[in-house]
Amino acid sequence: MTLQQLTYVIELNRCRNFALAAEACGITQPTLSAMLAKLEDELDVRIFDRSNKKVTPTTTGAKIIVQAERAVREASRISEIVAEEKGSVSGPLRLAASPSIAPYILPEFIRQYLKSYPQVSLTVEEMRTENMLNEIANGKLDAGITISGNVRDGIFEIPLYTEKFLVYLSEDCKRDQNEFRPEDLEHENMWIVKEAQCLRESAFSFCKARAKGKQIYEAGNIDTLIRIVDRNGGYTIIPEMHVALLNERQRKNVRRIEGDYLSERRVSLYIKDDCIRQNMLNTITDTLRRFMPEGMLNRRIAQYGIKL
């Protein structure tokens, strides 16, 4: 049994097709079939049931695949240890960001990262937090960026940055002052994002200061909310970095939040608790430092970087 054979098994399970798996492994289909048959003969067990239409793991094969993934993952850590000791940064980096974070950091992050670290094979996905943490736990992701406070066994959280919330007002209810007090809009509509919990909590904290009978409407994303406000009046809550995505006229409708209200969100970097790729993780924070607003990045991270 070799690591190469285990890699082939993992890829075949992922593709569930011999031709696609062989192409992904950079070998011919007959070679892949022969290597799998050799491994099955050695173990005296069938790993996959295959027909002309599909390839599926057997009950025993599914257990073997889980162990194969662990073995290959652990073996790859040897080269990671060597790379860390040498101070080199290369190889794959699999990163994810949640939908409420991705629009604000990924476009510029990708541009800056590819320019600064061409030797790294970067893969970036937008992924919901629950899926992201699962993928980190099983070793399919190296790191993820999402809202702070997601506690999970086997996952380590590194505070990354804090972003203020601002208020986006319609022109009809806009006030002359540069600051926003929720009580000033007692009878007007608030619009909030349905899926972003941090935005919902911020919005509902405002509701507590408003009259009973208030109406709260839920939309799918912040761009939609802004268009709703522009056409229907009222106001919504937006992250600070969304201001850069507004046009010049819309930026005049943004106000700071005044008073004792929840008005920020904390964002963290999540990694597996046994991660050893300190140098690679610091390429993430170094890239963020290049374009994020001054003072937003966690002060310790900005000054010292990530220390594992």
N, C-alpha and C positions, 0 to 999 in steps of 0.2 A: 504494500500500500504506500502510495506517495502523495505528497501535497498536491502535485499536479493532477493526479486522478481525482482527489477530493475537490479541487477547483472545477474540474469538468462536471462532476456530479452537481455541484452548487449551481453552475451555469445552466445545466440541462433542466434542473428544477425551476430555475427562474424563467427560462424560455418555453419549457414544455414542448420543445420542437427540436429534433436533431439538427436540422439544417441551420436554424437560427443560432443554436448553441454552439455549433462548430464554427460558424462565422465569428461569433463573439469571442471564441477562444483562439481564433487564428489558425485553426487546423481544418482538415477535410472531414466530411461526415463519416467516411469509413474508419478514419483514425479514431474519432470520438466513440463510435460504436465498439471498436476493438478494445479501446482502453476501458470502457465501461464493462464490457463482457469479461475482461481480465480481472477487474476488481470484484465483480460478482462471483466469479469462479473462486478467487482467493478467499472470499468471505463465506462462500457457499450459501448465498442468499440472493434473492432477486431484489434489486433496489427500485427499479421502475417497471411498471406494467406498460407495454407499448403496443400500439396498433397502428394501422395506416393513418388514423385520424388524430390520435392523441397520445401523450406521454404523461403518466401520472405516477407518483411515488406509491409504493406498497406501504402497508402499515409499518413494517420494519424499516423500509427505505426512508420514511419520513423521520424516524428517530435517528437514522444514520446521517441524514442531511443536516439535522440540527447540530450533531457532534462535528460534522465536517466543517460547518460554518465557524464553530468555535475554534477548531484546530487551525484552520487557515487564518483566522483573525489573530490568534495568539502568535502564530509563526510570523505574521507580518510585523508584530511588535518588536521583533529582534532588529529588523532593519530600522525601525523607528527609533529604537534606543541608540543605535550607532549614529544615525543622522543627528539626533539631539546632542550627543557627545561631541560630534564634529561641528555643531553649530550651523549645519546646513538646513536649508528649507527647500524641499522638493517633494515630488510625489503627489498623490491625490488629496484633495480637500473637499469633503462632501458637507455642504452647509445648507441650512434651511432657515427661513424666516416666516413668521405667522402672517396671515393676510392683513392684519391691522398695522403691521410694522413694515412689511415688504415694500409698499409703494414709495416710502420715504427714504429708504436707505439702499435698496438693491440696485436701482439704475446707476447711481454714482459709484456705489461700492464696486460693482462689477467692472466699471470702466477703470477706476483707480487701481483695483487689485490686479487686473490683467496686465496693466502697464508696469506695475512695480514688481510683480512676481511671475514672470512668464514661465519659470521652471516648475510652477505648481499647476497641476491639472485640476482646475476649479469646477465643481458642479454645484449649482445653486437651485434650490426648489422653494416654492411657496407652499407651506404646509400648516395645517391646523395644529394647535399646540399638543393635543392629545396624541395625534399620530407622530408628531415630531419627537416627543419624549419616548414613545415606543421604539422608534427607529434608532434613536441614540442608545437606548438600553440594549437593543439587540445588535449593535455594532454596525448598522447600515448607514448611519449618519455620524460624522465626526463632531458636529456642533450645531446648535440651533439658537435662534434669537427670537425671544417672545417676551410677553409680560412677566414681570417678576412674581415670585410667590408660589410657583408651581412645585410643590414638594413631592418627590418621588424617590423611592429606594433605588440606590445605584446610580442616581443622577446628581451631579454637582452643579450648583448655581453660582455664577459669577456676576455680581451687579455691574451693569454696563453703562447705562446712562439714564438720566431723568429728564423727561420732556414735559413742559408746561402745557396746560390746556388754555385755549383762548376761545372767545365767543365770536361767532359770525352772525351779525345782525342783518335783517333785511333793511333796505333803504327806507321803507315805510316806518319802521320802529327805531331807526337809528337816533342816537342822542348826540348832543354836541360834545359832551365830555369824552375824554379818551379812555375812561375806565368803565367797567360794567358792574352794576350791582343787580343781582337777580330780582330783588324786591321791586326794582323799577319796572319790571315787565310782568307784573302780577297777572294781568289778564290776557297775555299774549301766548302764542303757541310755542312749545319747545319740540324740536325734532331730534331724535336720537338714533344711533346705530344699533341695530338689533343684536348683532353678534359680538361686538366689542365690549366685554364686560366692564373694562376700566372706564369707557365712555359712558356706559349706562349708570355706573355708580356715581360718576361726576354729575351726570344729568339729574339723577334722583336726589342728590344732595341739594341741588338747587330747588327741587320741587318742594322740599320740606319748608322752604321759606315763602312758598306761594299759597294763594288762596285755594280752598277746596273747590272741586269742580274743574280743575285744570285738565287739559287734554295733552296727552303725550303720544306722538305718532312715531312709529318705528320704520326705518328704511334699511336697505341692505348695505350701503357704503356711504362714505363721507361725500364723495362727488355728487351722489344722488341727493343727499341732504342739502347741500349747498344750492343745487338747482331748485329744489323744493322751496327753500327759503327765499331765493330770488323771485320766484313766481307767486308764492303764497303768503309771504310775510313771516313774522316770528323770528326765531333764532335757533342756532345749534351750537354744539361744542366741537372744536376741531383741535388736533394736536398742533403744536408750534411749527413743526416742519411742513405742515400742509400749506402754510402761508406762501411758500415758494412756488406752489402749484397754482395759485390764484392769479387772475389777470389784474392789471393795475386798478381797475374800477372796483373789483371785489375786495382788494386789500384795504380799501378805505372803509369797509364794513367790519373790520376785525377790531376787537377791543380786548384789553387785559381784564382779568377777573379780579374783582376787589371783594374783600370780606373773608370770613372764616368758612371757606368752602373747599372741598376736595378739588384741586385744580392742577394735578400733574399725574403722570403715569411713569412708573419705573420699569425699565426694560433690562433683561438679563441675558447672558450667554449661558447656555446649558451644554454640559459635556458629560461623558461617562465618568464615574468617580475614580476609575483607574487610568484615566487618560494621562499619557506621558509626553504629548506633543506640545510642550510649552512654546517652542519657537514658532510652530505653525499657528498656534492660537494667537500669538502676538502679531502675526501678520494681519489678523482680522482687526484687532484693536488699533494697530498702526494705520490701517487703511481708513477706518472710521474717523480717526483723529484728523485726517487730512481734509475732510469736508463737513464734519458736523459743526453746528454753531458753537462758538467759544463758550466754555464753561458747562456744556451739556454732558460731556463724557465724565464718568465717575472719576473723581479727583485722584484716587490711588491708581486707577488704571492708566490715566493720562500721564501720571508722573513716573510710575514704576513698571507698568505693564502687568502681565499676568504671571504670577509665581505659583507653580504647582508644588 
